Amino acid sequence: MNETVMDINALPSLLFRLFSTAKVSVTEANGIVQVVPIKDEQDCTAGLRGILAGHDDMSVDKFLERMRADKELDL
């Protein structure tokens, strides 16, 4: 863990360089500020294992329906 002492006005640029995510969670408790990066959960492939196993947002039926629709657009 690295520790840096700096002017408070430099915080935005430092935090922007440290995090590669678009959103962060900020929590303050007893004078301690914790900043945690948040991964983008909108990626529908993030929960896929095997062939759509355990991913409630994308059932096999919905996946096949999308594949059929894509094929129809290609014709």
N, C-alpha and C positions, 0 to 999 in steps of 0.2 A: 504494500500500500504506500503510495506516495503522498506526502503532505506538502502543501504549498501555502505560503502566507502571501497575501496580495491585497491590493486596494479593491474595495467592493465594486467600483465602477468597471473593473476588468472581468467580472463574473460572466456576463453574457458571452463574450468571445471565448473564454476558457471552456465553459460548458458546451458551447457549440462544437468545439474541437474534440471534446471528450466523448460525446455520444453520437453514435451513427444512426439512431432511431429518430423518428419524427416527433414522438411524444415521450414524456417522462412523468413519473409519479413523484411528487414532492411531499414529504412528511416532516413535521417539526414536533419534537417532543423533548421537553426539559432542556431547551436551548440547543439541541442537536438537530441539524437539518439533514435529511436523507433524500438523495435524488437517485431514482432507479429507472433505467430505461424500460420502455414498454414496447414489446414486439407487436407488429401489426397482425391482429387476429382476423382480418378480413380475407386473408389468403386461404381460399377453399382447399388448397392442397396441403396446408400445414398439418392437418390431422390425419392425413391418409396413410394407411399402412396396408401393405398387400394391395388388394384391389378394393379400395373404399371402406375397409373394415373399421368399424368403430367411429365413423365420422357421421354424426347425426344430420349435419347440414346438407350433405350430399348423399342421398340414398342411391342404390344401384338403379332403381327405376327412374329417378330423376336424371342420372347420368346417361342412361340409355336413351331417354327421351331427348336430351340435348344432342346426343350423337346422331339420332335420326333427323332431327331438325337441321343440323349442320349438313348432313348428306343431301337433304332436300334443297338447301340453298345452293349447293354445288352443281345441281342439275340444271 
